[in-house]
Amino acid sequence: MPALASHRKPRTRVRTTAPAVGLTTAALASVTLLSTQSATAAPDPKPGIEDVQKKVDELYRQAGTATQQYNQAKEASAAQRAKVDALLDDVAKRADKLNEARRTLGAYAAAQYRSGSITPNATFFLADDPQSYFDQSQLMDRMTSRQQQAITDFRTQQAKASKKRAEAVRSLETLTTTQNTLRTSKQDVRTKLGEARTLLSKLTAEEKARLAEIERKKEAEARRKAEELAKQQAAAKAEADRKAEEAAKESGSGSGTGTGSGTGTGTGSDSDATTKAEKVLAFARAQIGKPYVWGATGPASYDCSGLTQAAWKSAGVDIPRTTWDQVKIGTRVATADLRPGDLVFFYDDISHVGIYKGDGMMIHAPKPGANVREESIYYMPIHGSVRPA
């Protein structure tokens, strides 16, 4: 009998997973390698020294802007505080007047009571809300003229006191807003200066030396431009003197009629302006070497607009506190026409100011960490100039 064929299903060979394991291992190795490369990748390149210098200059400029905001808020806060104090004093005085009017009404009411009964008049005088009786014509008719005047005074004082109290409340709210602005500006200044100090602190000795060299080149270029301006101004003055001399000769060769009239006024005006400018510069020179401190107005330290304000005050001329207000006073002057004592403003946001001393140079309080000094007006971008008086 033939052997029966086996119906058992042949066993299927199971493929090992070794290749998959190998693939996974390779993938993990790749990921690990990439992670290691990412971790050990070079950090962002360190900014060049020129970039650091530009960044520091920009931070100082921003700090200067914040300083002017601080100065503006400080002045506004002081003015608002004075207004609030005056209003509160006025409210107190009006409260006294209101109480006096109320005492007068009370005296009338007491007199009514002592006369034997509480009349409608007394009811009115003792009422918590006298206003409800003001429109009752019958009651008013029964009152004497003195009583009516007392009530009129009471109503007047009550209305004025209420108005002043409301005004005082609004002024206090404005003062709070101004003080908040003051605090914000103060913090902005500190933040900008802190960022600048942090950048400078990270420089190596070699980088600091390179930064100093960049600064020297910048100053040299600014001085060169100042010398050019000085030559232009000297040439313009020489030409003006020559023309004046020629005009004087021509005038002297004529009949002489009217000579000398009209010249005294101009000379006196120029002399007065020169005298003021001399006082301004004398004061400014005396401050050289004193430290820049933001928000300072002297006498031990100054910020830029604090110095200019104090200098012109020494010449008997009051000018505003901030650069933004100082640039609006006096007469606008072209750079080529600058005279000693004129104010020169810098940057598009008018955040810095100096006092022109002649020959393209100025005296100014530069920035934190520096002292009041002489410097070329071309050290910073010029916005414009004014002659205060």
Steps between C-alpha positions, in 0.01 A plus 500: 500500500654821397597738767254779558623847415543721796236774533706694751561853376864561444656726759567848377845626582480812717744769396710637777471868602871560505491739201226710670706516813794610296293771329367632829848508645623693199214751529565552867864548430416761237268685736762489772760629259276787387415585860867501591578721201219741599619514856859560399418737214671835521285772659396807309803699399601770748411846375788700360644784701350751256156349559551519875600865471190582294278311742648675804463841334139420415428391859649823633288697253188312611596567862530868409149494355367327811681761711314780322174313557592473867583871519172588330298276732683632805419860408139410425473311828636794698265743327203268554592448865504878549160525330355223717635661817348834400167334424497315830573826683215663310267211585588538868429874489170445324408235755557763770276744314237230454510421870467869579193523278359191667560652844313813391204286392518317831492826691181601321347161574594524869342844518179359354504220757552737794208715378266220597437261215653330203380703209532400138809724494662298777406177328680628195808606694531168684430283200777264385424596142416874481504474121151346507362828637666739259218489247221555753409862436262527798778415741737740333242776526479456877875537540670829574753636251785403736373145522470480122856632464624238745340226295638645177850508655460141614397384153786694339764362735360149469516512120853648495627249755354211299659632179841539659485154655427348159786700346735382774403137435574541127832665575597218734420249226719695256777511759483123540530452123796738484675324786451166324663648188783626719562154642484337155748749352734450793494124450556540125815703564634241742421215261679659204804590704509151649497344152784728389709410807436130442622522140815685600572264789517204261783649295850367534795731561589478132145581395489798736821628345351467152185677617711785637678525165166523317399775741825691436443486125144621542617791716776588252253513211265716707788739581594520133149606410501752786822652364340529156202681650734730694681593175169566323376717785829691514487563125137614522585737786797643312280562197231664714762723666641598162157598369425694818828685467430586137151620591647718776751655258228573245283653771788712625581632151142634459334808649478335839131570537336251732815308579488342838125474514366149539836339569483528878195278535650211309832529677331505838292196415804308377692606809224377729483164319879468516501573872238231563690250286819572692323431829352178361841376386673608820249296698529200267881502516484502880300174489755311287605184681175457692326165441203437278208371707166449331230724641755730670487880482809589704693622671702181555387316185289550188326332215520670160192724523558563869836654411363721223213619720734587788749674268239730348345563841839635611462760224155598626305304238254228604464218250295177527628179658490249215671495160157465336391833647836676473511445123176702466631822655692793358609519137593210275859521378680322216813307595717735290361799695555366850624741767638429847216425743266353238344163577571211264261203501574146386328190360164481328322466835679810639625306800827691554616862513825690543619864529692630200830662599638588158731337242266206453527397865248476783484442875256228600417229750549196273371178657513279811856423602635819339559852630403840366752577226579681178434307181441548130137564405552241226549218748126429472250560218376860525125560505505880514594803709335794675609832648306536826548877534 
